Amino acid sequence: MNNQPLSFTQSQKLQSQGEQVIAGFTQSMMKKPEQFSPGAFPVYLAGGEGAVVTDVDGNQYIDFICGLAANTLGHNHPVVTKAILDNLSNGLIHSLPTPVEVKTAQTLVDVIPGAEMVRFFKTGADANSAAVRLARHVTGRDEIMTVGYNGWHDQYMFDTPGVPSAIASLTHRMPLFTPADEPKIIEKIANRKDQLAVVLLSVPYNRVLEKAFLQELRETCSEHGVVLVFDEVVTGFRLAPGGAQEYFGVNADLVTLSKGIAAGMPLSAVAGCSKLMSRINELQVSTTFGGEMLSLEVCDAVIKEYKRTDFTSYIAKLGSILKSEVNQISEQLGTPLRVVGYDAIPMFLFAKNPEEHVKFAIPFLAQMAKRGILMRREVNFISGAHTMEQINDTITAVKASLIEMQSEGVFDIKENT
């Protein structure tokens, strides 16, 4: 395990160029250098294999960022590669629909609880916006409730520059960080029942929800004719083969999916009952690249791979061990680090207060990178390519990192065991 400062010469050169020619520096705000540990963390990656990535300076790391959750099976997985190579000669997109649209839609219908029809898009924000438009159409109401992050489109990010302030009156953004937030959501739905079209729920990562709350949410939405959408852009195929609906045993009216739907290929979808989904035909909802063939072929192959390998059980097992061991080490050392949330989506938290958390997370990420581990400041991901040996290496790196942070005065540690 390396414990020496890393060289980022090539990353720094590319960064200087990228800042000049790419608006906003990169394509996702969650990949910007300031999201990690600036100056002590790679900026550009050159490639990856399995659970290991290599930066442009030749440094290798065990990767827990996983393409912001998209690389569910790891990097350069043979199932993904085979699906692409076997179908590449058929073309990318054609002038009329292709059979793979039907095949892959059926594959999704077969695995997602309550799904009878599917519509394909390219990004999670696309899928969520289509679900919202459909919900507004079928209910005849304009207001929406968002719980968690649902994408960058205006109706979700109305308090940011470039978005008309008038949109704010149509969106109720509700937190779900603690159990105390739950009755406020139920109350808001009841209070706005005649104006509210949809509740778009993204499962929080900092805690495991109780089934009882989701059942109450389901019943409340049904009582007031509000469409319930589970935003499973991140959690889809990670919590259970059928997602959060299967994991909790509670069905939504619609489900939105992306990220792991095609293990890194650009694809998203809305799925649900035919009573609702068939009414998309009455709307202006259209995208040229929703029928792009390679992503659909990969989706079909990946979902079958999830079933074959019992993917969700495997990543949950590894994540459970990582959480348990890190929490035990942190407790022994007396550090504030706690790993919380779902086993397959371990959230590393140093403090509930965001500013306090970041104060510790920045040096922690630097220490971990130095030891060959790439992590995010909060939510991390286990992939199907991670091995028990890599999990053990990560646990060792966490302990060493926490001890070194103590020696540097970042926080106090009771005993160096």
SEROLUM-47897 format. One line per 3 residues: number of its first residue (from 1); their letters; for each residue x negated, y, z of N, C-alpha, C. Coordinates in pm, whole numbers. Layout:
NUM	a	X:Y:Z:X:Y:Z:X:Y:Z; ...
This chain:
1	mnn	-85:-120:0:0:0:0:-88:124:0; -70:208:-103:-151:329:-117:-118:430:-8; -217:504:37:-195:610:135:-282:730:101
4	qpl	-300:753:-29:-384:863:-75:-298:963:-153; -336:1090:-151:-264:1190:-231:-261:1149:-378; -148:1171:-441:-129:1131:-580:-169:1244:-675
7	sft	-214:1206:-793:-246:1304:-896:-127:1317:-991; -85:1440:-1015:28:1465:-1105:-12:1560:-1219; -131:1543:-1271:-184:1634:-1373:-93:1640:-1496
10	qsq	-55:1523:-1549:28:1520:-1668:170:1569:-1639; 222:1533:-1522:354:1582:-1483:356:1734:-1479; 251:1793:-1425:246:1938:-1413:237:2006:-1549
13	klq	161:1944:-1640:152:2000:-1776:288:1996:-1846; 355:1881:-1836:486:1868:-1898:588:1961:-1833; 576:1978:-1703:669:2066:-1634:658:2209:-1686
16	sqg	537:2254:-1706:516:2389:-1759:580:2405:-1896; 566:2302:-1979:625:2306:-2113:777:2295:-2105; 825:2204:-2021:968:2183:-2008:1041:2307:-1960
19	eqv	980:2381:-1871:1041:2504:-1820:1058:2608:-1930; 980:2595:-2036:988:2691:-2146:1091:2653:-2251; 1113:2524:-2272:1195:2483:-2387:1327:2416:-2351
22	iag	1347:2379:-2225:1471:2313:-2185:1547:2405:-2089; 1665:2444:-2127:1747:2530:-2042:1785:2455:-1915; 1750:2512:-1800:1779:2445:-1674:1678:2338:-1639
25	ftq	1571:2330:-1717:1456:2242:-1698:1481:2097:-1737; 1595:2037:-1697:1625:1899:-1736:1774:1882:-1748; 1820:1762:-1781:1960:1743:-1820:2053:1722:-1701
28	smm	2001:1685:-1587:2082:1666:-1466:2021:1745:-1353; 2105:1821:-1284:2054:1901:-1173:1996:1813:-1063; 2039:1687:-1058:1991:1597:-953:1853:1539:-983
31	kkp	1796:1572:-1100:1661:1527:-1134:1557:1639:-1127; 1601:1757:-1088:1507:1869:-1080:1405:1845:-968; 1283:1895:-982:1180:1874:-880:1223:1916:-740
34	eqf	1302:2024:-731:1342:2073:-598:1439:1979:-526; 1489:1877:-596:1574:1779:-531:1494:1674:-455; 1363:1676:-469:1280:1573:-408:1178:1638:-312
37	spg	1052:1627:-342:949:1686:-258:849:1755:-349; 878:1878:-390:798:1947:-491:649:1950:-458; 568:1914:-558:423:1914:-542:367:1784:-491
40	afp	451:1702:-427:405:1575:-371:485:1458:-428; 551:1481:-541:643:1383:-598:630:1392:-750; 636:1280:-822:626:1287:-969:743:1366:-1027
43	vyl	717:1430:-1140:822:1505:-1208:875:1429:-1329; 786:1357:-1397:824:1283:-1518:785:1136:-1506; 875:1050:-1551:845:907:-1559:823:867:-1704
46	agg	732:771:-1723:701:724:-1858:778:598:-1894; 813:516:-1795:882:391:-1823:906:311:-1697; 966:194:-1714:994:110:-1599:1019:-34:-1640
49	ega	1001:-122:-1544:1023:-265:-1564:1078:-321:-1434; 1197:-376:-1439:1257:-429:-1317:1286:-318:-1219; 1233:-331:-1098:1254:-229:-994:1135:-134:-982
52	vvt	1043:-141:-1077:920:-60:-1071:918:39:-1187; 883:165:-1154:868:268:-1257:726:321:-1255; 684:375:-1370:551:433:-1384:564:577:-1430
55	dvd	495:669:-1360:503:808:-1401:402:837:-1512; 405:958:-1565:322:991:-1679:174:1000:-1644; 142:996:-1514:3:994:-1470:-45:853:-1436
58	gnq	41:753:-1460:2:614:-1438:28:560:-1299; 88:640:-1211:122:593:-1077:248:506:-1083; 249:397:-1007:363:306:-1006:436:313:-873
61	yid	569:292:-879:653:303:-761:766:200:-764; 805:153:-647:931:81:-633:1041:188:-636; 1139:169:-720:1236:275:-751:1370:251:-683
64	fic	1411:346:-598:1543:342:-536:1632:455:-585; 1587:527:-688:1671:629:-750:1759:564:-856; 1701:468:-926:1775:384:-1021:1856:464:-1123
67	gla	1792:565:-1182:1862:643:-1283:1988:707:-1230; 1980:757:-1104:2096:816:-1036:2212:716:-1031; 2180:592:-1002:2275:482:-982:2312:409:-1110
70	ant	2267:458:-1226:2307:395:-1351:2236:262:-1378; 2110:251:-1334:2032:131:-1364:2061:21:-1261; 2179:-31:-1267:2223:-131:-1168:2140:-259:-1173
73	lgh	2097:-298:-1291:2022:-423:-1306:1871:-400:-1306; 1830:-275:-1291:1689:-241:-1299:1654:-189:-1437; 1527:-166:-1459:1479:-107:-1584:1443:-217:-1685
76	nhp	1481:-191:-1812:1445:-281:-1922:1493:-424:-1896; 1615:-436:-1849:1669:-569:-1818:1694:-647:-1948; 1658:-776:-1951:1671:-854:-2076:1814:-864:-2128
79	vvt	1913:-864:-2041:2052:-871:-2086:2090:-745:-2163; 2045:-630:-2112:2072:-503:-2180:1997:-498:-2314; 1870:-533:-2311:1788:-530:-2432:1843:-623:-2539
82	kai	1883:-743:-2498:1936:-841:-2594:2065:-790:-2658; 2154:-733:-2577:2280:-684:-2631:2256:-574:-2735; 2156:-491:-2710:2123:-384:-2806:2063:-442:-2934
85	ldn	1962:-527:-2920:1892:-580:-3038:1983:-670:-3121; 2067:-749:-3055:2156:-840:-3128:2261:-766:-3210; 2292:-642:-3172:2402:-570:-3236:2358:-445:-3309
88	lsn	2230:-413:-3302:2181:-288:-3362:2206:-283:-3512; 2193:-395:-3579:2208:-396:-3725:2352:-371:-3769; 2448:-381:-3675:2588:-355:-3709:2620:-205:-3714
91	gli	2525:-124:-3668:2546:20:-3669:2576:73:-3529; 2586:204:-3521:2611:270:-3392:2755:313:-3376; 2808:374:-3479:2948:419:-3476:3001:416:-3618
94	hsl	3125:375:-3633:3183:364:-3767:3301:458:-3786; 3354:460:-3907:3459:554:-3944:3597:513:-3896; 3609:390:-3850:3734:338:-3793:3698:260:-3666
97	ptp	3796:225:-3582:3765:146:-3463:3697:14:-3499; 3624:-40:-3402:3552:-166:-3423:3597:-270:-3321; 3580:-399:-3351:3629:-504:-3261:3573:-498:-3119
100	vev	3452:-444:-3102:3392:-442:-2969:3473:-355:-2873; 3548:-258:-2925:3633:-177:-2838:3738:-265:-2770; 3797:-354:-2847:3899:-444:-2793:3837:-544:-2697
103	kta	3724:-602:-2739:3658:-703:-2655:3619:-646:-2520; 3557:-531:-2520:3506:-474:-2396:3619:-421:-2309; 3723:-367:-2371:3839:-325:-2292:3900:-444:-2220
106	qtl	3910:-558:-2288:3964:-678:-2223:3875:-725:-2109; 3743:-716:-2127:3650:-754:-2021:3672:-669:-1896; 3694:-539:-1914:3720:-451:-1800:3855:-480:-1736
109	vdv	3956:-499:-1818:4089:-531:-1766:4085:-657:-1680; 4004:-752:-1720:3997:-879:-1648:3931:-867:-1511; 3846:-764:-1492:3770:-755:-1368:3822:-647:-1272
112	ipg	3895:-548:-1322:3939:-436:-1238:4081:-460:-1189; 4102:-464:-1059:4237:-487:-1005:4337:-383:-1056; 4452:-430:-1099:4559:-341:-1142:4544:-284:-1280
115	aem	4432:-308:-1346:4408:-249:-1478:4477:-330:-1586; 4546:-259:-1674:4609:-322:-1791:4562:-258:-1922; 4514:-134:-1911:4464:-64:-2028:4341:18:-1989
118	vrf	4256:47:-2089:4131:118:-2068:4115:224:-2178; 4051:334:-2144:4012:432:-2246:3866:470:-2221; 3785:469:-2326:3642:491:-2311:3602:636:-2338
121	fkt	3501:681:-2261:3441:814:-2277:3290:798:-2264; 3220:908:-2239:3075:900:-2230:3019:934:-2093; 3084:1022:-2018:3032:1061:-1887:3141:1048:-1782
124	gad	3096:1044:-1655:3193:1036:-1546:3283:1157:-1541; 3228:1276:-1566:3310:1397:-1565:3416:1392:-1674; 3382:1336:-1791:3480:1319:-1899:3597:1232:-1851
127	ans	3563:1119:-1792:3666:1025:-1749:3756:1087:-1642; 3695:1158:-1548:3774:1222:-1443:3867:1328:-1500; 3818:1407:-1594:3901:1511:-1652:4016:1452:-1734
130	aav	3993:1341:-1800:4101:1273:-1871:4206:1222:-1774; 4162:1167:-1661:4255:1117:-1560:4338:1232:-1502; 4275:1345:-1478:4347:1461:-1425:4450:1511:-1527
133	rla	4410:1521:-1652:4505:1567:-1754:4624:1473:-1765; 4597:1345:-1761:4706:1246:-1767:4798:1261:-1647; 4741:1276:-1527:4822:1290:-1406:4909:1415:-1411
136	rhv	4853:1526:-1458:4931:1648:-1470:5047:1629:-1569; 5019:1557:-1674:5121:1534:-1777:5236:1450:-1722; 5206:1340:-1658:5313:1248:-1616:5390:1301:-1495
139	tgr	5328:1388:-1414:5399:1442:-1297:5464:1577:-1324; 5416:1649:-1425:5467:1782:-1451:5420:1884:-1349; 5312:1852:-1277:5259:1941:-1174:5118:1985:-1212
142	dei	5073:2096:-1154:4946:2154:-1195:4833:2137:-1096; 4863:2128:-967:4758:2128:-866:4692:1990:-853; 4563:1992:-818:4491:1867:-797:4417:1874:-664
145	mtv	4388:1758:-608:4306:1749:-488:4182:1668:-522; 4066:1724:-491:3941:1652:-513:3879:1619:-377; 3832:1497:-365:3767:1451:-242:3630:1396:-283
148	gyn	3524:1470:-249:3391:1431:-293:3356:1499:-425; 3243:1458:-482:3194:1515:-608:3257:1440:-725; 3321:1514:-815:3389:1451:-927:3340:1499:-1063
151	gwh	3227:1570:-1066:3172:1614:-1193:3156:1764:-1200; 3103:1812:-1312:3066:1952:-1327:3169:2037:-1399; 3281:1978:-1443:3381:2054:-1517:3448:2160:-1429
154	dqy	3506:2261:-1492:3556:2379:-1421:3646:2346:-1303; 3736:2254:-1321:3836:2229:-1217:3778:2168:-1090; 3656:2116:-1098:3591:2060:-979:3490:2157:-919
157	mfd	3437:2249:-998:3329:2338:-956:3372:2484:-967; 3492:2514:-921:3550:2645:-946:3482:2759:-870; 3399:2728:-773:3336:2834:-696:3191:2858:-739
160	tpg	3160:2826:-863:3024:2847:-916:3028:2948:-1030; 2914:3012:-1061:2910:3112:-1168:2958:3055:-1301; 3029:3137:-1377:3075:3097:-1508:3211:3031:-1510
163	vps	3271:3011:-1392:3402:2947:-1383:3505:3050:-1336; 3615:3066:-1409:3716:3167:-1371:3770:3143:-1229; 3779:3250:-1152:3826:3237:-1014:3971:3192:-1007
166	aia	4049:3218:-1114:4189:3178:-1114:4208:3028:-1100; 4107:2950:-1140:4117:2805:-1132:4124:2757:-988; 4068:2834:-897:4062:2794:-757:4200:2765:-699
169	slt	4301:2839:-744:4435:2823:-688:4499:2689:-724; 4439:2619:-822:4497:2492:-866:4425:2371:-807; 4316:2394:-738:4236:2282:-686:4220:2292:-535
172	hrm	4248:2182:-468:4226:2172:-323:4108:2078:-302; 3998:2132:-260:3879:2050:-236:3876:2012:-88; 3880:1881:-62:3891:1832:76:3769:1747:113
175	plf	3711:1769:231:3600:1685:276:3650:1554:335; 3561:1454:339:3593:1326:401:3468:1271:470; 3400:1360:541:3275:1321:606:3296:1247:737
178	tpa	3406:1277:807:3432:1216:938:3577:1168:943; 3610:1080:1037:3750:1038:1052:3844:1155:1079; 3792:1263:1137:3876:1380:1165:3927:1447:1038
181	dep	3860:1422:925:3904:1480:797:4024:1407:739; 4045:1283:778:4147:1199:715:4289:1253:732; 4334:1288:855:4471:1340:868:4493:1471:794
184	kii	4387:1550:776:4400:1677:704:4433:1651:557; 4376:1544:501:4405:1508:362:4550:1465:348; 4595:1380:439:4734:1332:436:4829:1449:452
187	eki	4799:1539:544:4884:1656:569:4890:1747:447; 4777:1769:382:4773:1855:264:4858:1797:151; 4853:1666:132:4935:1602:29:5083:1625:58
190	anr	5122:1605:183:5262:1623:220:5307:1767:202; 5218:1861:234:5253:2003:225:5263:2052:80; 5184:1994:-10:5181:2038:-149:5249:1937:-242
193	kdq	5334:1852:-188:5389:1739:-263:5459:1779:-393; 5524:1895:-395:5597:1934:-515:5509:1999:-621; 5386:2034:-582:5293:2098:-675:5173:2009:-711
196	lav	5150:1906:-631:5028:1825:-644:5046:1711:-743; 4962:1708:-844:4969:1604:-947:4887:1481:-911; 4768:1504:-851:4673:1393:-839:4580:1413:-721
199	vll	4540:1305:-661:4432:1301:-563:4319:1221:-627; 4205:1285:-642:4088:1222:-703:3987:1195:-593; 3975:1070:-551:3895:1033:-435:3765:966:-475
202	svp	3653:1029:-440:3522:967:-451:3482:917:-313; 3462:789:-299:3431:730:-169:3304:793:-112; 3309:846:11:3188:906:70:3083:800:99
205	ynr	2956:844:103:2846:750:122:2795:746:264; 2833:843:345:2774:853:479:2842:763:582; 2954:702:545:3021:612:639:3110:517:560
208	vle	3146:408:624:3234:309:561:3378:342:601; 3461:370:503:3599:403:531:3675:284:588; 3776:313:666:3865:209:717:3977:185:616
211	kaf	4012:60:602:4120:24:509:4250:94:546; 4273:114:676:4398:174:722:4418:314:663; 4310:392:655:4323:525:597:4360:518:450
214	lqe	4294:432:375:4323:421:233:4464:370:209; 4512:282:295:4651:237:284:4747:352:308; 4718:433:409:4803:549:436:4799:648:320
217	lre	4681:667:263:4668:754:147:4749:701:30; 4740:571:7:4817:508:-100:4967:528:-79; 5013:504:43:5156:517:74:5203:661:62
220	tcs	5120:755:105:5157:896:99:5168:943:-45; 5072:904:-128:5077:940:-269:5199:880:-337; 5227:756:-307:5344:690:-367:5474:757:-324
223	ehg	5482:792:-197:5603:855:-144:5633:988:-213; 5529:1062:-245:5548:1196:-301:5523:1204:-452; 5508:1090:-517:5490:1088:-662:5360:1149:-708
226	vvl	5255:1138:-626:5123:1190:-660:5037:1075:-714; 4970:1097:-824:4883:995:-883:4755:983:-800; 4720:862:-762:4598:837:-685:4492:780:-778
229	vfd	4379:850:-785:4268:808:-869:4148:778:-780; 4090:660:-795:3963:629:-730:3851:664:-829; 3770:763:-791:3653:799:-870:3543:700:-834
232	evv	3524:601:-922:3424:496:-899:3308:511:-996; 3279:634:-1032:3166:660:-1120:3038:604:-1061; 3022:615:-929:2904:561:-861:2930:425:-799
235	tgf	3041:409:-729:3066:287:-652:3113:169:-738; 3159:198:-860:3208:90:-944:3106:-19:-968; 3145:-144:-945:3064:-264:-962:2954:-277:-856
238	rla	2945:-185:-760:2845:-195:-654:2905:-250:-524; 3024:-205:-488:3084:-251:-363:3144:-390:-377; 3198:-419:-493:3258:-549:-524:3270:-558:-675
241	pgg	3286:-678:-732:3301:-687:-877:3412:-599:-930; 3521:-587:-855:3632:-502:-894:3629:-364:-832; 3515:-328:-772:3499:-195:-717:3565:-175:-582
244	aqe	3590:-49:-548:3645:-13:-418:3784:-71:-397; 3861:-83:-505:3994:-142:-491:3985:-284:-435; 3894:-362:-490:3875:-499:-441:3812:-499:-303
247	yfg	3714:-412:-281:3641:-408:-154:3736:-377:-38; 3826:-280:-57:3916:-239:50:4052:-310:44; 4084:-369:-68:4215:-431:-82:4326:-329:-97
250	vna	4295:-214:-156:4392:-107:-178:4381:-62:-323; 4494:-60:-394:4491:-25:-536:4524:122:-559; 4450:183:-648:4480:317:-696:4567:306:-822
253	dlv	4619:421:-868:4693:421:-994:4599:417:-1113; 4487:490:-1099:4385:495:-1204:4247:483:-1140; 4152:431:-1216:4014:422:-1171:3926:482:-1281
256	tls	3829:564:-1240:3732:616:-1336:3597:551:-1309; 3527:517:-1416:3403:439:-1408:3296:498:-1499; 3171:487:-1455:3056:522:-1539:2934:457:-1476
259	kgi	2817:522:-1481:2696:470:-1419:2676:322:-1451; 2714:234:-1357:2689:91:-1372:2777:19:-1471; 2870:89:-1535:2959:22:-1629:2881:-39:-1745
262	aag	2766:21:-1779:2683:-34:-1886:2535:-31:-1847; 2510:-34:-1716:2373:-48:-1663:2273:50:-1723; 2318:173:-1746:2227:275:-1795:2260:329:-1933
265	mpl	2332:253:-2014:2376:306:-2143:2488:407:-2119; 2500:509:-2205:2598:614:-2181:2740:570:-2211; 2818:551:-2106:2956:505:-2121:3034:536:-1995
268	sav	3161:569:-2010:3251:583:-1896:3389:538:-1940; 3480:527:-1845:3614:478:-1878:3714:520:-1773; 3839:528:-1816:3954:535:-1726:4029:404:-1743
271	agc	4067:344:-1631:4142:218:-1636:4263:228:-1543; 4371:161:-1582:4489:164:-1496:4604:86:-1557; 4720:100:-1496:4838:27:-1542:4885:85:-1676
274	skl	4949:2:-1755:4992:46:-1888:5101:153:-1881; 5180:155:-1774:5285:256:-1759:5226:396:-1764; 5112:414:-1699:5045:544:-1700:4953:558:-1821
277	msr	4868:459:-1842:4765:471:-1945:4822:488:-2085; 4936:428:-2112:4994:438:-2246:5032:582:-2280; 5050:665:-2179:5092:803:-2203:4975:895:-2242
280	ine	4854:842:-2237:4743:919:-2295:4769:948:-2441; 4845:862:-2505:4877:879:-2647:4954:1007:-2673; 5014:1064:-2569:5092:1187:-2582:5005:1312:-2565
283	lqv	4876:1292:-2535:4786:1403:-2501:4680:1426:-2608; 4618:1542:-2600:4499:1568:-2681:4378:1525:-2598; 4348:1397:-2602:4232:1339:-2534:4158:1257:-2638
286	stt	4044:1310:-2684:3976:1247:-2797:3828:1273:-2789; 3747:1172:-2819:3602:1189:-2820:3541:1101:-2928; 3459:1159:-3011:3397:1085:-3122:3316:966:-3074
289	fgg	3238:986:-2968:3140:885:-2931:3191:783:-2828; 3320:790:-2793:3375:689:-2702:3369:549:-2760; 3370:539:-2892:3364:409:-2957:3225:368:-3003
292	eml	3122:436:-2953:2984:400:-2989:2957:254:-2950; 2911:176:-3045:2918:30:-3034:2816:-31:-2938; 2694:20:-2937:2591:-44:-2854:2624:-35:-2705
295	sle	2672:81:-2662:2708:95:-2521:2821:1:-2484; 2916:-17:-2574:3027:-109:-2547:2979:-254:-2543; 2889:-290:-2633:2833:-425:-2630:2756:-450:-2500
298	vcd	2681:-349:-2457:2606:-363:-2332:2701:-374:-2214; 2806:-295:-2213:2906:-303:-2106:2961:-444:-2094; 3000:-500:-2205:3055:-636:-2204:2954:-736:-2148
301	avi	2829:-725:-2192:2725:-819:-2147:2690:-799:-2000; 2686:-673:-1957:2647:-643:-1819:2751:-692:-1720; 2877:-671:-1750:2982:-716:-1658:2980:-868:-1645
304	key	2953:-935:-1754:2940:-1082:-1747:2817:-1122:-1666; 2710:-1042:-1673:2590:-1068:-1593:2618:-1045:-1444; 2696:-945:-1413:2735:-922:-1273:2803:-1046:-1216
307	krt	2893:-1102:-1294:2965:-1222:-1248:2870:-1341:-1234; 2785:-1359:-1333:2696:-1476:-1335:2600:-1477:-1218; 2550:-1361:-1181:2446:-1353:-1078:2499:-1319:-939
310	dft	2630:-1299:-925:2687:-1253:-798:2614:-1126:-753; 2607:-1033:-846:2530:-910:-831:2563:-834:-702; 2691:-812:-676:2728:-728:-562:2687:-790:-429
313	syi	2696:-921:-417:2654:-987:-294:2503:-976:-276; 2431:-987:-386:2285:-982:-379:2236:-845:-335; 2287:-738:-398:2237:-605:-361:2283:-567:-220
316	akl	2400:-615:-179:2447:-587:-43:2358:-656:60; 2314:-777:29:2226:-850:121:2094:-777:140; 2033:-735:29:1906:-663:39:1924:-529:110
319	gsi	2031:-460:78:2057:-332:142:2082:-345:290; 2149:-451:330:2176:-475:472:2047:-496:550; 1955:-571:491:1826:-594:557:1748:-464:567
322	lks	1747:-386:459:1676:-258:461:1733:-166:568; 1863:-154:574:1927:-68:674:1894:-113:816; 1911:-241:840:1892:-293:975:1748:-274:1022
325	evn	1653:-307:937:1512:-298:976:1467:-153:993; 1508:-66:903:1468:74:913:1529:138:1038; 1655:108:1064:1718:164:1183:1652:116:1311
328	qis	1613:-10:1311:1544:-65:1429:1409:3:1449; 1335:20:1341:1204:86:1350:1220:230:1397; 1314:300:1337:1334:440:1373:1374:455:1519
331	eql	1459:366:1563:1501:371:1704:1383:344:1797; 1301:246:1763:1184:215:1844:1087:333:1850; 1073:401:1736:979:512:1730:1038:643:1784
334	gtp	1168:645:1799:1231:765:1851:1248:875:1748; 1260:840:1621:1280:941:1517:1430:956:1491; 1470:1067:1431:1613:1087:1405:1667:1015:1282
337	lrv	1582:947:1206:1627:880:1085:1726:769:1115; 1838:770:1043:1934:661:1047:1980:630:905; 1988:501:874:2040:459:744:2186:421:765
340	vgy	2275:487:692:2419:471:715:2488:436:583; 2619:411:592:2699:388:474:2702:243:430; 2727:223:302:2743:89:245:2608:24:220
343	dai	2602:-106:240:2474:-176:229:2407:-157:93; 2485:-160:-13:2429:-149:-148:2393:-5:-185; 2439:91:-101:2415:233:-128:2364:297:1
346	pmf	2243:260:45:2194:308:175:2166:458:173; 2223:528:270:2206:672:282:2110:701:397; 1997:763:367:1895:794:466:1923:934:522
349	lfa	1961:942:649:1997:1069:711:1908:1097:832; 1853:1216:836:1777:1261:953:1863:1347:1045; 1968:1409:991:2055:1495:1071:2185:1515:997
352	knp	2294:1540:1070:2422:1567:1007:2422:1705:942; 2353:1799:1003:2341:1931:944:2252:1925:820; 2302:1968:703:2226:1954:578:2088:2021:582
355	eeh	2079:2141:637:1951:2210:642:1852:2139:732; 1901:2088:843:1815:2013:934:1767:1884:869; 1858:1818:798:1822:1694:730:1712:1718:627
358	vkf	1728:1820:542:1632:1848:436:1494:1879:492; 1490:1943:608:1363:1977:671:1278:1853:695; 1343:1741:727:1272:1616:749:1260:1534:620
361	aip	1362:1543:535:1365:1459:415:1254:1493:317; 1220:1620:303:1116:1660:207:981:1596:240; 932:1607:364:804:1539:392:816:1387:392
364	fla	935:1335:424:954:1190:421:939:1137:278; 1002:1204:182:991:1161:43:847:1169:-7; 775:1269:38:633:1282:0:552:1165:55
367	qma	577:1130:180:506:1018:243:539:887:172; 664:868:137:704:743:71:646:735:-70; 647:846:-144:589:846:-279:441:811:-273
370	krg	372:865:-175:229:838:-158:204:689:-137; 305:620:-82:294:476:-55:362:392:-163; 396:456:-275:448:382:-389:597:352:-385
373	ilm	675:442:-319:820:424:-312:887:552:-355; 976:545:-455:1053:661:-497:1192:655:-436; 1228:762:-363:1359:768:-299:1419:906:-320
376	rre	1550:915:-297:1619:1043:-296:1630:1093:-153; 1673:1217:-139:1681:1277:-7:1790:1214:80; 1895:1162:17:2004:1103:95:2042:965:41
379	vnf	2124:965:-63:2178:839:-115:2076:769:-203; 2052:642:-174:1962:558:-254:2036:434:-302; 1976:362:-393:2046:251:-457:1960:126:-466
382	isg	2023:13:-437:1960:-117:-456:2001:-167:-595; 1908:-220:-671:1940:-275:-802:1928:-427:-798; 1979:-489:-902:1967:-634:-914:1826:-681:-936
385	aht	1735:-589:-969:1595:-625:-993:1510:-619:-867; 1558:-555:-762:1480:-549:-639:1464:-689:-579; 1348:-713:-521:1319:-841:-458:1304:-823:-308
388	meq	1308:-933:-235:1290:-926:-91:1152:-876:-57; 1053:-912:-137:917:-863:-113:911:-711:-126; 982:-657:-224:983:-512:-241:1057:-442:-128
391	ind	1161:-505:-80:1232:-449:36:1140:-448:157; 1066:-555:178:972:-560:291:862:-455:276; 812:-437:155:712:-333:131:768:-195:164
394	tit	894:-176:130:960:-48:158:974:-25:308; 1013:-128:379:1026:-119:525:892:-83:588; 786:-149:542:651:-118:591:614:27:563
397	avk	649:75:443:618:213:405:696:313:489; 821:280:521:901:369:606:836:385:742; 794:275:802:732:282:934:605:366:930
400	asl	520:339:832:395:414:821:422:563:796; 523:592:716:556:731:686:605:804:809; 691:741:886:743:805:1007:632:831:1108
403	iem	542:736:1121:430:754:1215:340:869:1169; 313:876:1039:228:984:992:297:1120:1006; 429:1122:985:502:1246:1004:493:1292:1150
406	qse	494:1198:1242:478:1232:1384:340:1288:1412; 239:1226:1349:102:1273:1373:80:1413:1318; 163:1450:1219:153:1583:1162:243:1683:1233
409	gvf	314:1636:1336:397:1724:1416:534:1753:1359; 578:1672:1262:711:1694:1205:819:1666:1309; 801:1557:1382:887:1530:1497:811:1439:1592
412	dik	863:1421:1712:798:1339:1814:841:1195:1800; 746:1104:1825:776:961:1826:738:906:1962; 827:828:2020:808:780:2158:690:685:2170
415	ent	689:587:2081:580:490:2089:543:441:1951; 417:429:1926:369:382:1797:354:231:1801; 468:163:1782:466:17:1787:469:-40:1648
